[in-house]
Amino acid sequence: MNQLPIATAFCLPAPDIEALNQGRNILVMPRIFMNPGRLFALYPTDIEFNSLPLEQYYRPGFIPIAKQSIAELNQNKVKIKVWAKCELCQTLDKPEELETLSKLTVWTAEGLHKTLEQRGHIFLAYFRVYRLPQPLEIAPVSSSRFISLPATITVDESQAILDSNQFENLYRKILNRQPPEHPELEELETAIAQFKTNSSSQEEQLGLNLLKANIHQFLGWKTSKPANLTDDSSLNWINEIAALGNRSKELDEGKSNYQAGTDFENIVKQSLEFLGFTIDYAHKGGAGGLDLFCSQPYPLVGECKAGRKIPNDTAVQLLNLGTLRLNDEKLLKDTTKLIIGPGEPTQQLNKAAKVHGMAIINPETLEKLVKLQAQYPGSVDLIELKNYLQKGQMDDNIDEYIKMVVNRLKLRSHIIQVVKKYLNNAQVSEATVSGIHGSYCANPPQPLSERELYEILLELSSPLAGYFGRKKAEDWRNDRFYFLRELIVDQT
């Protein structure tokens, strides 16, 4: 891949850069005409929005993101995450086009009219945006149009925010001023973004976040790459699961054992909710209490033990508390029992867990499961996972389950690439099952019959997946599939 040198950064409002970074926008409004082909890093600034309040300059669904991007600006260091290539620059001076343009971007029609009024014209620059291999931190400089980087950086085009099809689709739509294809979904996303966080439970918020993420992917606002748990501030908590479970005196300075245990218990509950369990908050943890009880999709009781090791009496404690709190021996017998704690269980604890049908996992294993769900929403099947929560220490079992899920994702990613390549080579927009199967069999990661392949194609073309579109026929063999977006699976 070509290595490209960049020595300059272009200054933009931090919210505009975040819109580019999320794939919501491919446009910026520079004050000068941009030459196509020019490359530069994107330097975030906190600048005025044409004398309008931020709430009037950006569309309602984007306002929380705009505010967060400005709040994250650091006075000591500026973090540059992306670079861009200018594909086209136009002059816009027709007020009648601003309503449509607003629907295709994060700016309000009012904000666009104000910009046109103040400048007399608008330069529209179409940017193809890429992530830097590593974010670049530099000392802040006074706002300008362009700044020189401390040193020339070398980039390539391997980390595009939008793939070629996504970019081309949005590029043509804006160029021709076509209205958005799914305005009702954008309205739903706006309603979710404006939903008051203090008016819903944690469980409801997690559900809303997952729905919002699925809408973003379907609309093409998100890159098809797995979620970055370091860059996405809403997912940073996941990286703390193992640390809170394997707590040490050094990390807990000034914190009581009770508080440290409560911190771990809370993040375990958050983790299980994120995976899709329904937590019953009537069962309180703490001294003498059952740490957690999940009612759906199947009953699960658990004990969370933070520290250096799990106490020997944990299995008996879970059994006694479960009996006391559930007050139903049959329910307890059929309930999945889980102990989450650090280190290797002692022989005594492992034996007790096997006698009473309890699974033991480390905090690291829970963190792996939650990371899998965060990177590939919906990939963890809790009913399937139940089969891996057998009696005794189950970390190796869960690792096998995670490996199986990742292999399934890789197979689906491969099939998407097969369809995309087949359509490109044949210069057609749709393909039948037999045509796709013929291409798949040329280099299959695993054998699949036409019917087995068809079942996966159906899955990938469902409205909630949105990787393919499908034109249904009377005979399934005559169904036709077309490419919509990629699924990129982390190979590590």
Residue pairs with C-beta under 8 A, 6 or more apart in sequence:
1 156
1 157
1 158
2 156
2 157
3 154
3 155
3 156
4 39
4 154
4 155
4 156
4 157
5 152
5 153
5 154
6 39
6 40
6 41
6 83
6 149
6 152
6 153
6 154
6 155
7 148
7 149
7 152
7 153
8 40
8 41
8 146
8 147
8 148
8 149
9 40
9 41
9 42
9 43
9 80
9 146
9 147
9 148
9 149
10 30
10 40
10 41
10 42
10 43
10 84
10 145
10 146
11 43
11 45
11 47
11 143
11 144
11 145
11 146
11 147
12 28
12 42
12 43
12 44
12 45
13 44
13 45
13 46
13 47
13 49
14 44
14 45
14 46
14 69
14 70
14 72
14 73
15 54
15 58
15 62
15 65
15 66
15 69
15 70
15 106
16 25
16 28
16 106
17 42
17 44
17 69
17 81
17 82
18 44
18 65
18 66
18 68
18 69
19 25
19 62
19 65
19 105
19 106
20 26
20 28
20 42
20 82
20 84
20 127
20 129
20 161
21 81
21 82
21 129
21 131
21 161
22 65
22 161
22 216
22 221
22 222
23 161
23 162
23 166
23 220
23 221
23 222
23 223
24 62
24 105
24 106
24 221
25 105
25 106
26 126
26 127
26 128
26 129
26 162
26 167
26 170
26 171
26 174
27 105
27 124
27 125
27 126
27 127
27 174
28 124
28 125
28 127
29 115
29 122
29 123
29 124
29 125
30 89
30 123
30 125
30 145
31 119
31 123
31 145
32 123
32 145
33 89
33 91
33 123
34 86
34 89
34 123
34 125
35 86
35 89
36 86
36 87
36 88
36 89
37 85
37 86
38 85
38 86
39 83
39 84
39 85
39 86
39 155
40 83
40 84
40 146
41 80
41 82
41 83
41 84
41 132
41 136
41 149
41 153
42 80
42 81
42 82
42 83
42 84
42 129
43 78
43 80
43 147
44 69
44 73
44 78
44 79
44 80
45 73
45 143
46 70
46 73
47 143
49 57
49 58
49 111
50 57
50 111
50 114
50 115
50 118
51 114
51 118
52 110
52 111
52 114
54 63
54 66
54 67
54 70
55 63
56 108
56 110
56 111
57 107
57 108
57 110
57 111
57 114
58 66
58 106
58 107
58 108
58 111
59 102
59 106
59 107
59 108
59 190
60 190
60 193
60 194
61 186
61 189
61 190
61 192
61 193
61 194
62 106
62 193
63 193
64 193
64 194
65 193
66 106
68 233
72 233
75 140
76 139
76 140
77 137
77 138
77 139
77 140
78 137
78 138
78 139
78 140
79 135
79 136
79 137
80 132
80 135
80 136
80 137
80 138
81 131
81 132
81 135
81 231
82 129
82 130
82 131
82 132
82 161
83 129
83 130
83 132
83 155
84 127
84 128
84 129
84 130
85 127
85 128
85 130
86 125
86 126
86 127
87 126
87 127
87 128
87 171
88 125
88 126
88 171
88 175
89 123
89 124
89 125
89 126
90 123
90 124
91 121
91 122
91 123
91 124
92 101
92 116
92 121
92 122
92 123
92 124
93 116
93 120
93 121
93 122
95 113
95 116
97 177
98 109
98 112
98 113
98 116
99 109
100 177
100 178
100 179
101 107
101 112
101 174
101 177
102 108
102 109
102 111
102 112
103 179
103 180
103 183
103 186
104 170
104 173
104 174
104 177
104 178
104 179
104 180
105 174
112 122
115 122
116 122
126 171
126 174
126 175
128 160
128 162
128 167
129 160
129 161
129 162
130 155
130 157
130 158
130 159
130 160
130 161
131 159
131 161
132 153
132 155
132 159
133 155
133 159
135 231
136 149
136 153
138 149
138 150
141 147
159 225
160 167
160 223
161 223
162 170
162 220
162 223
163 223
163 224
163 485
163 486
165 483
165 485
166 220
166 485
169 220
170 220
172 178
173 180
180 186
182 218
182 219
185 215
185 218
185 219
186 219
188 215
189 212
189 215
189 216
189 219
192 208
192 211
192 212
192 215
193 212
195 208
197 205
200 208
202 270
202 273
203 273
203 278
203 279
206 273
206 274
209 234
210 377
210 378
213 222
213 377
214 377
214 464
216 222
217 224
217 466
217 485
218 463
218 466
220 485
224 485
224 486
224 487
224 488
225 488
225 490
226 375
226 376
226 488
226 489
226 490
227 235
227 374
227 375
229 235
229 236
229 238
229 239
229 371
229 374
229 375
230 236
230 239
235 374
237 267
237 270
238 271
238 274
238 367
238 370
238 371
238 374
239 367
240 267
241 267
241 268
241 271
241 363
241 366
241 367
241 370
242 362
242 363
242 364
242 366
242 367
243 251
244 260
244 263
244 264
244 267
244 306
244 363
245 264
245 268
245 304
245 306
245 340
245 341
245 342
245 362
245 363
245 364
245 366
246 306
246 308
246 342
246 363
246 364
247 260
247 263
247 264
247 306
247 307
248 308
252 260
255 263
258 286
258 287
260 306
260 307
261 304
261 305
261 306
261 307
262 285
262 286
263 306
264 304
264 305
264 306
264 363
265 285
265 291
265 292
265 304
265 306
268 291
268 292
268 302
268 304
268 340
268 366
269 279
269 292
271 366
271 367
271 369
271 370
272 279
272 292
272 294
272 300
273 279
274 370
274 373
274 374
275 369
275 370
275 373
275 380
275 382
275 385
276 297
276 373
276 380
276 382
277 294
277 296
277 297
277 300
277 382
278 294
278 295
278 296
278 297
279 292
279 293
279 294
280 293
280 294
280 295
282 293
283 289
283 290
283 292
283 293
283 325
284 290
285 291
285 292
285 304
288 321
289 321
289 325
290 301
290 303
290 318
290 321
290 322
290 324
290 325
291 302
291 303
291 304
292 300
292 301
292 302
292 304
293 299
293 300
293 301
293 302
293 325
293 326
294 300
294 301
294 302
297 382
297 383
298 335
298 336
298 382
298 383
298 386
299 331
299 334
299 335
299 336
300 335
300 336
300 337
300 338
301 318
301 321
301 322
301 325
301 326
301 332
301 335
301 336
301 337
301 338
302 318
302 337
302 338
302 339
302 340
303 314
303 317
303 318
303 321
303 338
303 339
303 340
303 341
304 340
304 341
305 311
305 314
305 339
305 340
305 341
305 342
306 341
306 342
306 363
307 341
307 342
308 342
308 343
309 341
309 342
309 343
309 344
309 346
310 339
310 341
310 342
310 343
310 345
310 346
310 349
310 360
311 317
311 349
312 346
312 348
312 349
312 352
314 339
314 341
314 349
315 339
315 349
315 352
315 353
315 355
315 356
315 358
316 352
318 337
318 339
318 356
318 358
319 332
319 337
319 356
322 332
322 335
322 337
323 329
323 332
326 332
326 335
333 357
336 359
336 386
336 389
337 356
337 357
337 358
337 359
338 358
338 359
338 360
338 361
338 389
339 353
339 358
339 359
339 360
339 361
340 360
340 361
340 362
340 363
340 366
341 360
341 362
341 363
342 362
342 363
343 362
344 393
345 353
345 360
345 393
349 360
350 360
350 392
350 393
352 358
353 359
353 360
353 391
353 392
353 393
354 391
354 392
356 391
357 391
358 391
359 389
359 390
359 391
359 392
359 394
360 392
360 393
360 394
361 393
361 394
361 395
361 398
362 395
364 395
365 394
365 395
365 398
365 399
368 398
368 399
368 402
369 380
369 385
369 398
369 402
372 379
372 380
372 402
372 405
372 406
373 379
373 380
375 490
376 405
376 409
376 489
379 405
379 408
379 409
380 405
381 405
384 401
385 398
385 401
388 394
388 397
388 398
388 400
388 401
389 397
390 397
406 489
409 487
409 489
410 445
410 489
410 491
411 445
411 446
411 456
412 456
412 459
412 460
412 467
412 487
413 486
413 487
413 488
413 489
414 445
415 436
415 440
415 453
415 456
415 457
415 460
416 460
416 467
416 468
416 483
416 486
416 487
417 486
418 436
418 439
418 440
419 431
419 436
419 439
419 457
419 468
419 481
419 483
420 483
420 486
421 439
422 431
422 435
422 436
422 439
423 429
423 430
423 431
423 482
423 483
426 435
429 482
430 471
430 480
430 481
430 482
431 480
431 481
431 482
432 477
432 478
432 479
432 480
432 481
433 450
433 453
433 454
433 457
433 476
433 477
433 479
433 481
434 450
434 477
436 453
436 457
436 481
437 448
437 450
437 453
440 448
440 453
448 456
450 477
454 476
454 477
454 479
457 468
457 470
457 479
457 481
458 470
459 465
460 467
460 468
460 487
461 467
461 468
461 469
461 470
461 481
466 484
466 485
467 483
467 484
467 485
467 486
467 487
468 481
468 482
468 483
468 484
469 481
469 482
469 483
469 484
470 479
470 480
470 481
470 482
471 479
471 480
471 481
471 482
472 479
473 479
473 480
